[in-house]
């Protein structure tokens, strides 16, 4: 089993920045593709960003493109989400996610599908005040 643990959430003013971190532990023999979803109160969970296991490809939701950057850490199976120019509408619980390394590859067409991801973190709250 794989466990994902997020950190770095908090309260920030609009226009500010936060950096989320996620580390995988457990049966992580393979290098995982990893990403982020978020869920705001009363809304469905939505895709934010993802990065392939090699780091060669990144994907972003249109709502965060140009403001958020997903990257891999130097430690195996770690991922970061640098969030700049934050807006009140970015307020949500942010979840680190990873698909099974033995499942479908991450592509532009499937990256936003909840069903692709086998592993989910507990979530970290991000609150952006106006």
LOZATI-479386 format. One record per residue (C-alpha): residue number from 1; residue in three letters; y, x, z negated. Coordinates in steps of 0.05 Angstrom, whole numbers, plus 32768, in hexadecimal, padded with zeros to 4 digits. Each point is the difference from the previous one (the first is absolute). Layout:
N
r resi = NUM	resn = ALA	y = Y	x = X	z = Z
...
// end
This chain:
130
r resi = 1	resn = UNK	y = 8000	x = 8000	z = 8000
r resi = 2	resn = UNK	y = 8047	x = 8016	z = 800E
r resi = 3	resn = UNK	y = 803B	x = 7FF4	z = 7FD1
r resi = 4	resn = UNK	y = 8048	x = 8002	z = 8016
r resi = 5	resn = UNK	y = 8038	x = 800A	z = 7FCD
r resi = 6	resn = UNK	y = 8049	x = 7FF6	z = 8011
r resi = 7	resn = UNK	y = 803D	x = 801B	z = 7FDC
r resi = 8	resn = UNK	y = 804B	x = 8005	z = 800A
r resi = 9	resn = UNK	y = 8017	x = 7FB9	z = 8000
r resi = 10	resn = UNK	y = 803D	x = 7FE9	z = 7FD9
r resi = 11	resn = UNK	y = 8045	x = 7FE1	z = 8003
r resi = 12	resn = UNK	y = 8034	x = 801A	z = 8030
r resi = 13	resn = UNK	y = 8042	x = 7FE8	z = 801C
r resi = 14	resn = UNK	y = 8007	x = 7FEA	z = 8048
r resi = 15	resn = UNK	y = 800A	x = 803D	z = 802C
r resi = 16	resn = UNK	y = 7FD8	x = 802C	z = 7FD1
r resi = 17	resn = UNK	y = 7FBE	x = 8023	z = 8009
r resi = 18	resn = UNK	y = 7FBB	x = 8002	z = 7FE0
r resi = 19	resn = UNK	y = 7FC1	x = 8027	z = 800E
r resi = 20	resn = UNK	y = 7FBD	x = 7FE1	z = 7FF5
r resi = 21	resn = UNK	y = 7FC1	x = 802A	z = 7FF7
r resi = 22	resn = UNK	y = 7FB7	x = 7FEE	z = 8006
r resi = 23	resn = UNK	y = 7FC3	x = 8028	z = 7FF0
r resi = 24	resn = UNK	y = 7FB8	x = 7FEE	z = 800F
r resi = 25	resn = UNK	y = 7FC7	x = 8013	z = 7FD1
r resi = 26	resn = UNK	y = 7FB6	x = 7FF2	z = 7FFB
r resi = 27	resn = UNK	y = 7FD1	x = 8006	z = 803C
r resi = 28	resn = UNK	y = 8034	x = 801F	z = 802E
r resi = 29	resn = UNK	y = 7FD5	x = 8030	z = 8027
r resi = 30	resn = UNK	y = 8023	x = 7FEF	z = 8041
r resi = 31	resn = UNK	y = 804A	x = 8004	z = 800F
r resi = 32	resn = UNK	y = 801B	x = 7FBA	z = 8000
r resi = 33	resn = UNK	y = 8034	x = 7FDE	z = 802A
r resi = 34	resn = UNK	y = 8031	x = 7FE1	z = 7FCF
r resi = 35	resn = UNK	y = 8039	x = 7FD0	z = 7FFE
r resi = 36	resn = UNK	y = 802C	x = 7FCF	z = 7FDB
r resi = 37	resn = UNK	y = 8006	x = 7FB5	z = 7FFC
r resi = 38	resn = UNK	y = 8031	x = 7FD7	z = 7FD7
r resi = 39	resn = UNK	y = 8005	x = 7FBB	z = 7FE3
r resi = 40	resn = UNK	y = 8040	x = 7FDE	z = 7FEB
r resi = 41	resn = UNK	y = 8000	x = 7FC4	z = 7FD1
r resi = 42	resn = UNK	y = 7FEB	x = 7FC1	z = 8025
r resi = 43	resn = UNK	y = 7FF0	x = 8026	z = 8040
r resi = 44	resn = UNK	y = 7FC1	x = 8019	z = 8022
r resi = 45	resn = UNK	y = 7FEB	x = 8047	z = 7FFB
r resi = 46	resn = UNK	y = 801C	x = 8028	z = 803B
r resi = 47	resn = UNK	y = 7FF4	x = 8043	z = 8021
r resi = 48	resn = UNK	y = 8034	x = 8036	z = 7FF3
r resi = 49	resn = UNK	y = 7FE7	x = 8043	z = 801B
r resi = 50	resn = UNK	y = 7FC1	x = 8029	z = 800C
r resi = 51	resn = UNK	y = 7FEA	x = 8046	z = 8014
r resi = 52	resn = UNK	y = 7FBF	x = 8016	z = 801F
r resi = 53	resn = UNK	y = 7FD0	x = 802F	z = 7FDD
r resi = 54	resn = UNK	y = 8018	x = 803A	z = 802C
r resi = 55	resn = UNK	y = 8049	x = 7FF1	z = 7FF5
r resi = 56	resn = UNK	y = 800A	x = 7FFE	z = 804B
r resi = 57	resn = UNK	y = 8014	x = 7FB8	z = 8004
r resi = 58	resn = UNK	y = 802D	x = 7FD4	z = 7FD5
r resi = 59	resn = UNK	y = 800E	x = 7FB6	z = 8005
r resi = 60	resn = UNK	y = 8039	x = 7FD6	z = 7FE3
r resi = 61	resn = UNK	y = 8014	x = 7FB8	z = 7FFA
r resi = 62	resn = UNK	y = 803F	x = 7FF1	z = 8027
r resi = 63	resn = UNK	y = 8024	x = 7FEC	z = 7FC0
r resi = 64	resn = UNK	y = 7FFA	x = 8047	z = 7FE3
r resi = 65	resn = UNK	y = 8002	x = 802B	z = 803F
r resi = 66	resn = UNK	y = 8036	x = 8035	z = 7FFB
r resi = 67	resn = UNK	y = 8006	x = 7FF8	z = 7FB4
r resi = 68	resn = UNK	y = 7FBA	x = 800E	z = 7FE6
r resi = 69	resn = UNK	y = 7FD4	x = 803D	z = 800D
r resi = 70	resn = UNK	y = 7FB6	x = 8005	z = 7FF2
r resi = 71	resn = UNK	y = 7FE2	x = 8045	z = 7FF8
r resi = 72	resn = UNK	y = 7FC1	x = 8022	z = 7FE7
r resi = 73	resn = UNK	y = 8001	x = 802E	z = 7FC4
r resi = 74	resn = UNK	y = 7FE3	x = 8046	z = 7FFD
r resi = 75	resn = UNK	y = 7FC9	x = 7FE7	z = 7FD2
r resi = 76	resn = UNK	y = 7FC8	x = 7FDC	z = 8023
r resi = 77	resn = UNK	y = 8007	x = 7FB5	z = 8003
r resi = 78	resn = UNK	y = 8047	x = 7FFB	z = 7FE6
r resi = 79	resn = UNK	y = 8037	x = 7FDA	z = 8023
r resi = 80	resn = UNK	y = 804A	x = 7FF5	z = 7FF5
r resi = 81	resn = UNK	y = 8031	x = 7FCB	z = 8014
r resi = 82	resn = UNK	y = 8048	x = 8018	z = 8001
r resi = 83	resn = UNK	y = 802D	x = 7FC3	z = 7FFF
r resi = 84	resn = UNK	y = 804A	x = 8009	z = 8012
r resi = 85	resn = UNK	y = 8039	x = 7FD0	z = 800A
r resi = 86	resn = UNK	y = 7FDC	x = 7FCD	z = 7FD5
r resi = 87	resn = UNK	y = 8013	x = 7FB7	z = 8006
r resi = 88	resn = UNK	y = 7FF6	x = 7FC6	z = 7FCF
r resi = 89	resn = UNK	y = 7FCD	x = 7FE4	z = 8030
r resi = 90	resn = UNK	y = 7FD5	x = 803D	z = 7FF5
r resi = 91	resn = UNK	y = 7FF2	x = 7FE7	z = 7FBA
r resi = 92	resn = UNK	y = 7FB5	x = 7FF7	z = 7FF9
r resi = 93	resn = UNK	y = 7FC1	x = 801B	z = 7FE2
r resi = 94	resn = UNK	y = 7FE9	x = 8039	z = 802C
r resi = 95	resn = UNK	y = 7FB6	x = 800D	z = 800A
r resi = 96	resn = UNK	y = 7FDF	x = 8040	z = 8017
r resi = 97	resn = UNK	y = 7FC6	x = 7FF1	z = 8030
r resi = 98	resn = UNK	y = 7FCA	x = 8025	z = 8025
r resi = 99	resn = UNK	y = 7FCA	x = 7FEB	z = 8031
r resi = 100	resn = UNK	y = 7FB9	x = 8019	z = 7FFA
r resi = 101	resn = UNK	y = 7FF9	x = 8042	z = 8026
r resi = 102	resn = UNK	y = 7FC2	x = 7FE2	z = 8021
r resi = 103	resn = UNK	y = 8023	x = 7FC2	z = 801B
r resi = 104	resn = UNK	y = 802E	x = 7FF5	z = 803C
r resi = 105	resn = UNK	y = 8035	x = 8035	z = 800E
r resi = 106	resn = UNK	y = 8048	x = 7FF0	z = 7FF0
r resi = 107	resn = UNK	y = 8024	x = 7FE9	z = 803E
r resi = 108	resn = UNK	y = 8042	x = 7FDE	z = 8012
r resi = 109	resn = UNK	y = 7FDA	x = 7FBF	z = 800C
r resi = 110	resn = UNK	y = 7FDB	x = 7FFD	z = 7FBE
r resi = 111	resn = UNK	y = 802C	x = 8025	z = 7FCE
r resi = 112	resn = UNK	y = 8021	x = 7FC1	z = 7FE6
r resi = 113	resn = UNK	y = 7FBF	x = 7FDB	z = 7FF2
r resi = 114	resn = UNK	y = 7FF0	x = 7FF5	z = 7FB7
r resi = 115	resn = UNK	y = 7FB6	x = 7FFE	z = 800F
r resi = 116	resn = UNK	y = 8000	x = 8048	z = 801A
r resi = 117	resn = UNK	y = 800B	x = 801D	z = 7FBB
r resi = 118	resn = UNK	y = 7FC6	x = 8007	z = 7FD1
r resi = 119	resn = UNK	y = 8025	x = 8020	z = 7FC6
r resi = 120	resn = UNK	y = 803E	x = 7FE8	z = 7FDC
r resi = 121	resn = UNK	y = 8028	x = 801B	z = 7FC7
r resi = 122	resn = UNK	y = 801A	x = 7FD6	z = 7FC6
r resi = 123	resn = UNK	y = 8047	x = 8000	z = 801B
r resi = 124	resn = UNK	y = 8042	x = 801B	z = 7FE8
r resi = 125	resn = UNK	y = 8040	x = 7FD6	z = 7FF9
r resi = 126	resn = UNK	y = 803D	x = 8012	z = 8029
r resi = 127	resn = UNK	y = 803F	x = 7FD9	z = 7FEF
r resi = 128	resn = UNK	y = 8041	x = 8009	z = 8027
r resi = 129	resn = UNK	y = 803E	x = 7FE2	z = 7FE1
r resi = 130	resn = UNK	y = 803C	x = 7FEA	z = 8029
// end
